[in-house]
Amino acid sequence: MISFGPVPSRRLGKSLGINNIPGDKICTYACIYCQVGATRHYTLDRQSFYSPEQIFAAVEKHLGKLQQMPDYLTFVPNGEPTLDIHLEESISLLKKIGIPIAVITNASLLGDAQVRDALSLADWVSVKVDANDEAVWKKINRPHPKLTFESYKEGLLTFASAYRGLLATETMMVDGVNDGAELLQRNASLIATINPATAYISIPTRPPAMRSVKKPDEAAINRAYQIYTGAGLHSEMLLGFEGSDTGFTGDAREDILNMSAVHPIREETMGEILRKNGAESGLPDQLIRENVIREVIYQDKKFWIRNFSGK
């Protein structure tokens, strides 16, 4: 279950996802809005998951099944990708394929020079900047207790000052948590210092880890955009469904399991996976009976997500 997709990405076009962290979610954060669900293993320790050779072989095999190549190979795992101690070697190997490499990170480990070195090899890196306020950072991202706000910010600025690829930031807005004008002004100030190519503003569009999480109203979203652009940032809003035009490998079961491990599958997308793979419409129900996926409703939309608990 190392690779999945390609999936339509609002930032990267067609993105072949790479899940370099197997099994239950392993992360440095437990963000209240996370689409992958609750953090099962909370750690700051970088460790070995898959070997770089395993990742390269899985991606190469997956690409061989596709009719059209993706725009990016994207590390977007079931947790924080920089916890993978082999990330640098994996990126280096994958670059031989000739498709740009992207990494979506929460930026919590950028204080580590080895993490910065690994990410420096990627063509596109997105870093999370949800709050330039320690109390709000702790409330929305729920970082590992040993992480400090100052080390997080220092790592961000150090990486941004040296990185030569395309750098993006992403701010996930949550109603009543980080959508106030003063907080947004402070966030925009920090992001302007980072100077990304694009500062994305997003809202929850998939089932979040905490049921209490709500998307902000239109006035708050517009306020964020005006504040960010007013700070001189090239800002874009990620507000809607990215589309159902996903890739397929010919094995619907594997496509569903691999994608749902890191990317809740919306009803329209599930229909496309089944259609393109020539699979029976009852396959999702069969996988639910096997306790490997589960069905959830969010904002009146049906999604399927991976069930690692087996219950």
N, C-alpha and C positions, 0 to 999 in steps of 0.2 A: 504493500500500500504506500509506496514511496511517491508516485506521481499520479496526477489526476487532471482531467480536462482534455483539451484547453477549455477554459471558461471565459465568457465575455467579461472584461474588466473595464470599469469606467475610467481607469487611469492608464492602462497598459494595452488596450486592444484585446487581442487573443492571448491569454496567459496560460501556460502549462504550469500547474501548481506542483511544487515539490514539498512533500511533508517529510522533513528530515528528523522529526521527533515521533517515534512510534507510540502507539497505545494511548493511555489516558493523558490528558493535558498536563504538560510540565511547563511551568512558567515562573517568571520573577514577579509577575503581577497577578492580580485577581480582579480585573476590571469589571465593574458592575454591568457593563453593556456587552461583554464579550459574547460573540456569536458561537464560540466553541463550547461555552458553558463554564461550569465551575472549574477552578484550578484544583486538580487532584494531587499534584506534587509541586510543592512550593520550594524553590531552590534558587541559589545564586551560583551553584557549582557547575561549571562547564564540564561536560562529560561526553563519552563516546556513545553514539547511538548506532548509526550505520557507518560503514567504511565509505570513503569517497568513491571507491571502486564499485560498491553496491549501488550508490546513488547514480553514478554515471551509467552503469549497465541498465538500471531500471528506466532512466530517462531515454537512453538511446533506443531501448526496446519499444518504449511507448511511442516515441516519435516515428518509429518504423511502421506503426499501425495507422498513422494518421494520413489523411488525404491532403491536408494543408498544414504547413508548418505554423507554429504560434509566433507571435511577435516578441514574446519574452518567456524565459524560463524563470519562474518566480518562487523563491523560498517563502512559503506562507504556511507554516506547519501547525500542528496541534499544540501550540505553545510558543515560546520565544525562540526564534531560529538561532540566535547567537549563543544559546546554551550548548549548541553542538560544537564540540572542541575541534572537529574536523572541517568546520565550515570553510576555512580558507582553502584547504586542499580540494574540497568538493567544487567550489567555484572555479578554481584554477583548471580542474579537469573538464568541467562543463563548458568552459569558454572555448575549448577545442571544437565544439560542435558548430560554433559560429552564430549562435542566437544570443541576443543580449540577455544579461543576467540581472534580475531584480531581487531585492530583499526588502521585506516589510518587517520592521523591527520596532519594539516599544522603546528602544534607546536606553534602556536601564543599565546596560552593561558597557556603554561607550567609554566609561572611565578606564576600561581595560585596553591597553595598547594592542594586545593580540586580537581583540574583537575589532578594533578600528582597522588594523591591518587586513583582516579578513574582508570587511565591508568595502575597503578601498578598491578591491578587485571587481566589485559589482559595477554594472553600468548605470543602475538606477537604484537609489535607496530611499525608502520612506521612513521617517522617524515620527514617533507619536509625541505630540505636544498638546495635551488636553488642558493643562492648567499651569500657569506661572504663579502659583500660590500653594504653599506647602500643605495647608489644611485641605484644600480642595483636591490637590494631587492625591493625597492619602484617601480621600473619600471616593474619588471616581476610579482611580487606578489600583488602590489597595495594594501598595508595593510590599515586597518582602520586608520584614521588620528591620533587617540589617541595611537596607538601602536608605540613603539619605537624599533629601531633595537637592542639596548643594552638589553632591557628587553626580547626580543625574544631570543637572544643568551644566556643570563643568564638562562632563563627557560629551554632551550635545555640542557645546561650543567648540571644544577641541576637535571633534570629528569634522564639524562643518567647515572649520577654517582650513583643513587640509584636504578634504575630499574633492576630487576632480571630476566625478561623474555627475549625473543629474540627481540633485537632491530635492526631495519633496517632504513637506510636513503634513500631518493629518491631525485635525482637531475633531474629536467626536463630541458633539453637543448633546447634553442630557438636560431635560427640562428640570429647572430648579436646582441644578448642581453647578454647572459652569457656563450658563447662558446669560449671566448678568453683564451689563455694559462695562462695569469697572473691571471685572475679571477678563472680559474679552480684550479690553484695552491693554491690560498687562500681558496677556498672551500674545497679542499682536506685536508688542514691543520686543518680547523675547524672540519671536519668529523672525522679525525684521533683522535682528542681530545675526541669526542663523543664515539669513539671506537665501532661502530655497528658490529653486526655479518655479515651483508652484506650492502655494499653501492651500491645502484642501480643507474644506469644512464639510463634515459629514454628520448624519443623524442615524439613529438605529433603524435599520430596514429589515433585520432578521431577528429571530427570537434571542433576547439577551439573557445573560446569566441570572440577573435579578428581575423578577417580574414587576417590580416597582418602577423600573426604568421606562421613561416616556420620552418621546421626541418633543423638542421645543416647538412652539407655535411659529407661524409664518413671520410674525413681527420680530421674534428673537433671531430667526435665521437671517432675515434681511439685515438686522442690526449687526450681526457678526460679519456679514459680507461687507457692509459699509465701513465698519471699523478696520477690517483687514486691508481692504483696498485703500482706505484713507491713510494707512500706515505705510503705503508704498508697496504692498505685497501684490504679486500676481496671484489672485485667489480664484478658486473654482469650488462650486458646491456639488457634493455628491449626495443627492437627495432621493433618488428613485431606484427602481428595479433596473439592473444592468442588462436585462434581456435573457432569453432562453437558448440562444444559439451556441450550445456547448459542443465540445468535441466528443468523439466516441472511439472506442477501440475494438468494437465487435463483441465485447463481453459486458452486457448490461449490469450484471451482478457486481462485477469488479468496479465498473465505473461508478455505480451508486455508492458502494462501500468506501471507495477511495475519496470521492468528493465529499460525502456527508461527514467524513472524519474531521474536516476542517472548514466546511462550507455548507451550511444548511441548504438543502435543495428545495427550491420553490416548486409549486405544483406545475407551472408551465414548463420549467426546466426538466422536471421528472418526465413529463410527457415527451419532450424532445429526446431525452436519453433512451426511453423505451422505443420510440419510433425509429430513431437512427440505428439502433442495435437490432431492430426486428424482434423485440422481446414482448412477452405477454403483459397485458395491462395489470395482471394480478401479481406481478413480481414484487412491488413494494409491500403488499399485504403479506406475502410469503416471508419476506425479510423481517417484517414486524413479528410474525409468529415465531421466527427463529431467534428473536430478541437481539438482532444485530443492528437494527435501526428503530427509531420511534417517530411517531407523528406528533407534531405540535401545531397549534394555531397561534399566529401572531398578527395583530392588526387585520384580522378577518381573512388572513391568507394561510393556506396550508403549507407546511414545510416538513421535510424529513431530515432528521439528524442522526448521527452515528450513536449507537448505544454500546458503550464499552463496559457497562456494569453487568450486562447479560441478564438484567431483571426486567 
